[in-house]
Amino acid sequence: MSKFKLQVNGRTHEVDVAPETPLLWVLRDNLDLVGTKFGCGIGQCGACTVHLDGVASRACLTPVASAAGVRVTTIEGLSAAGDHPLQKAWCELDVAQCGYCQAGQLMSASALLARNPHPSDADIDDAMAGNLCRCATYFRIRAGIHRASEIAAGSEAKA
Amino acid sequence: MSAVLEAPIGRRSFLRLATMAGGGLALGYYIRPAGLAEGGAPGAAQGDGLFAPNAFIRIAPDGAVTIYSSRPEVGQGIKTALPMVVAEELGADWKTVSVVTAHLDKVFGPQFAGGSLSTPMDYTTMRKMGAAARTMLVEAAAQTWSVPAGECVAEGGVVRHAASGRSLGFGELVAKAATLPVPAQDTVVLKDPRDFKLLGTRVGGVDNPRVVTGQPLFGIDQKRPGMVYAVYEKCRVWGASPRTANLDHVKSLPGVRDAFIVDRTVPAGQVTGLVPGVAIVADSTWAAFSARRELQVTWDAGKMPESSWDDFARQARQLSAAAPGPPDVDEARRDGDIDGALGSAAKVVEAEYSYPFISHTNLEPQNCIVHVQGDKAEIWAPTQNPDGARKLAAQVLGIPPENIQVNITRIGGGFGRRLDSDPVAEAAAVSQRLGLPVKLTWNRTDDLQHDHYRSAGFHFLKGAVDAKGALSAWRSHHVSFGSTMGKDDFPARFVPNYLLLTSNLANNVPQGPWRAPGSNTYAWITCCFLDELAHAAGRDPVEFNLALLGDRDLVPGTGPHGSPYDAARMRAVVRGVAEKSGWGKALPRGRGMGLGHYFSHQGYIAEVAEVTVTKEGGLKVDRVVAVIDVGSQVLNMSGAENQVQGSITDGLNAAWRQELDIQKGGVTQSNFHEYSMLRIPDAPRAIEIHFAKTDHPPTGLGEPALPPLAPAVCNAIFAATGKRVRQLPISKTDLSWS
């Protein structure tokens, strides 16, 4: 066991865990931030996607030791009031079905929009191919990202 | 311990049960329950002031309406749709309604989520629940104003008396309403559906704000004070039992509290409950997962340790050549003179279709919390079948089912898998030994290798068309793994000369319902082979299928348990989809349209897929058009369309690349890197959905839009390339053309 200082959603946490413990389980079991989901444990499904210094990353493959000193953002910290343009678009278009993958989808999509505010369908395919949706809400995920792009651009009018 | 469930309804007194008219459901129908304790629900703290006309509705003096959702939410949208029905009849303002998941309690009637049955079973019941409460609120207002109740209208959370211009909010009426008698169910007057304001509109899922902010909704998110974390190792070979394990070493690992062998099968002899394995209990999920990597087990071989897919396929072919008759080949249905019709046909087509076992791959791995304390237990589980979970846990624990409380969580994907409760059985066995709340978490390998799979099958088909191009004979031999086509499965009753033979292969593959069970593969073989016969007859597939559907309307089922088939409803959706899709338009080689149609889960659905196949064989599904008849009323248009979009994409997901590799008595794949799931680049770009409203009771939409997709795509591939896909997954067929 070792002590680590983690910067998660703007707050500093100290945890005492084995150094190889994936960030995913530290978030879920130690910090009670269960929005980040476990799906496969090998970086194939994207349900555990978080931002490490703004970059979409798989928390299941990130040892806690390597997350120390890095700004970690989880779905709980994506916005202060649940009003990120993607969160608004997801509610407006009713994207989710079971909803289990959606935290990971939103974290991947928010990293995409941060670097590319107006992504094409092809950009979305590239950025989102690592996130499985078992309910297959891909149709609405694509629409949701386009809609969030509009909301962020200040155009609240429906396309 | 921030993760908490919505608190269940508290213990009630003054309970009055009323028997539902018609359905025979016994639902709680009581007034003035004491000691309510709905944690986050509005008005919960006000206890006595709540108006509780029945199990599903609470109205607080401040007007806040709480509606209980009794069916598990798996992503089918039921937690939004059925409360909308209640709110519609109640005349509530949807914006002020809170929906709370009920725990398992008989006052709510059946609480499983499966078979697309929640809507058809509960639609009228929920209307009556809302209407009964509305009747009491209206009566309370009428008495207050000394006017006839018939002059008062409840809408938007307010009762109005138009003639005098007076109005009172629901909250202002609850004290008086709670003193009134609850009207008998069969006297409750329902709204005219033409007056519906909420039903049929687009309403976002009630949990959306919590889903998009990562709140602890799912089973795997739950925590209990003093909880420990468990994993449960089973042999890759189904039916094998642990003989020995390095338990002392595992117990010495960091954070491990206990490790032990469970050598029981509950129920005895079945593979879908508790099966033998090795449990490890630790202080955290990761400690348990880590310790498991060092676990070494010697297993006693399973019952069929050598079974493999190639072996199954060889046996199926042998059976296809066997003469009809016991013990190998049953005759499920015979109409007309099949041999004569095949002998005198203008054209005969023969084909072998097969499809593999596939997994449910719920993205939320199987998990639950069970806390056993003496002869009592409490369960928190993402279960589609809370009553089944309770019964199985009771068997494992040897305690009465009524001593077990089941808390239903949101579910990260069901698809039928979570109708079975094996993870609950495992957690119950572990918690009984420790006496602590135990959270059991499967990993992805557990999930893939110990799923209860969508059954595989082989269909040996021979069909014929006569000189006029009509389907004259259909001979089908279904070699299955335990569950065979039924005597009323289409196109039985529509072909004059028809023979259905069935055989079963000995196997011990764990199997269970997978979204649209049976239909999800029968639609594929049926509509694809019909397409082959249409082309053999030189006829357009839409026209050929319409001719086959004939001119009868309701075709009765065969025998007392037969399944009626409304051919008029199917003709209408087939015609509709041809029109909406632009069927028959000229397309260049490499592009094509295909038709699929199927009746399942009481829904009549036709779909046309439009695909592009590159010369190199690359497939793209460009567009899918669906025409859907699920009766007179779509409850939530947004949710309904979401189900159809998802079913279509999921149908493609299942058909395109999914295949379990069975070798030496088990599945070889261990995770998603070896089991290919559809991702966003391959999802259809355009999905167009049209609801054909008919004068039939509303039915469910979680499943029936899936079966027609696979044949629509495969028939479109044929139209594009001239290549027939007779084996799933589609990826096994070389689609290249020149």
Chai-1 contact restraints between the chains, C-beta under 6 A:
chainA,res_idxA,chainB,res_idxB,connection_type,confidence,min_distance_angstrom,max_distance_angstrom,comment,restraint_id
A,T21,B,W286,contact,1.0,0.0,6.0,A-B,restraint_1
A,W25,B,T285,contact,1.0,0.0,6.0,A-B,restraint_2
A,W25,B,W286,contact,1.0,0.0,6.0,A-B,restraint_3
A,D29,B,S284,contact,1.0,0.0,6.0,A-B,restraint_4
A,D29,B,T285,contact,1.0,0.0,6.0,A-B,restraint_5
A,D32,B,S2,contact,1.0,0.0,6.0,A-B,restraint_6
A,V34,B,A3,contact,1.0,0.0,6.0,A-B,restraint_7
A,V34,B,P216,contact,1.0,0.0,6.0,A-B,restraint_8
A,V34,B,D221,contact,1.0,0.0,6.0,A-B,restraint_9
A,G35,B,G214,contact,1.0,0.0,6.0,A-B,restraint_10
A,G39,B,L363,contact,1.0,0.0,6.0,A-B,restraint_11
A,C40,B,R444,contact,1.0,0.0,6.0,A-B,restraint_12
A,C40,B,N671,contact,1.0,0.0,6.0,A-B,restraint_13
A,C40,B,F672,contact,1.0,0.0,6.0,A-B,restraint_14
A,I42,B,N671,contact,1.0,0.0,6.0,A-B,restraint_15
A,Q44,B,F672,contact,1.0,0.0,6.0,A-B,restraint_16
A,Q44,B,H673,contact,1.0,0.0,6.0,A-B,restraint_17
A,C45,B,F672,contact,1.0,0.0,6.0,A-B,restraint_18
A,I75,B,G214,contact,1.0,0.0,6.0,A-B,restraint_19
A,E76,B,G214,contact,1.0,0.0,6.0,A-B,restraint_20
A,G82,B,T213,contact,1.0,0.0,6.0,A-B,restraint_21
A,Q87,B,V212,contact,1.0,0.0,6.0,A-B,restraint_22
A,W90,B,V212,contact,1.0,0.0,6.0,A-B,restraint_23
A,C91,B,G204,contact,1.0,0.0,6.0,A-B,restraint_24
A,C91,B,N208,contact,1.0,0.0,6.0,A-B,restraint_25
A,D94,B,G204,contact,1.0,0.0,6.0,A-B,restraint_26
A,D94,B,G205,contact,1.0,0.0,6.0,A-B,restraint_27
A,D94,B,S638,contact,1.0,0.0,6.0,A-B,restraint_28
A,A96,B,V211,contact,1.0,0.0,6.0,A-B,restraint_29
A,Q97,B,G75,contact,1.0,0.0,6.0,A-B,restraint_30
A,Q97,B,G646,contact,1.0,0.0,6.0,A-B,restraint_31
A,C98,B,G75,contact,1.0,0.0,6.0,A-B,restraint_32
A,C98,B,G412,contact,1.0,0.0,6.0,A-B,restraint_33
A,C98,B,G413,contact,1.0,0.0,6.0,A-B,restraint_34
A,G99,B,V211,contact,1.0,0.0,6.0,A-B,restraint_35
A,Y100,B,L363,contact,1.0,0.0,6.0,A-B,restraint_36
A,Y100,B,E364,contact,1.0,0.0,6.0,A-B,restraint_37
A,Y100,B,G412,contact,1.0,0.0,6.0,A-B,restraint_38
A,C101,B,L363,contact,1.0,0.0,6.0,A-B,restraint_39
A,Q102,B,V211,contact,1.0,0.0,6.0,A-B,restraint_40
A,A103,B,G214,contact,1.0,0.0,6.0,A-B,restraint_41
A,D125,B,I680,contact,1.0,0.0,6.0,A-B,restraint_42
A,D125,B,P681,contact,1.0,0.0,6.0,A-B,restraint_43
A,M128,B,I680,contact,1.0,0.0,6.0,A-B,restraint_44
A,A129,B,R679,contact,1.0,0.0,6.0,A-B,restraint_45
A,A129,B,I680,contact,1.0,0.0,6.0,A-B,restraint_46
A,A129,B,P681,contact,1.0,0.0,6.0,A-B,restraint_47
A,L132,B,M677,contact,1.0,0.0,6.0,A-B,restraint_48
A,R134,B,T361,contact,1.0,0.0,6.0,A-B,restraint_49
A,R134,B,L363,contact,1.0,0.0,6.0,A-B,restraint_50
A,R134,B,G413,contact,1.0,0.0,6.0,A-B,restraint_51
A,C135,B,G75,contact,1.0,0.0,6.0,A-B,restraint_52
A,C135,B,G646,contact,1.0,0.0,6.0,A-B,restraint_53
A,A136,B,G646,contact,1.0,0.0,6.0,A-B,restraint_54
A,A136,B,T649,contact,1.0,0.0,6.0,A-B,restraint_55
A,A136,B,D650,contact,1.0,0.0,6.0,A-B,restraint_56
A,A136,B,N653,contact,1.0,0.0,6.0,A-B,restraint_57
A,T137,B,G646,contact,1.0,0.0,6.0,A-B,restraint_58
A,Y138,B,T649,contact,1.0,0.0,6.0,A-B,restraint_59
A,Y138,B,I680,contact,1.0,0.0,6.0,A-B,restraint_60
A,Y138,B,A683,contact,1.0,0.0,6.0,A-B,restraint_61
A,F139,B,Q645,contact,1.0,0.0,6.0,A-B,restraint_62
A,F139,B,I687,contact,1.0,0.0,6.0,A-B,restraint_63
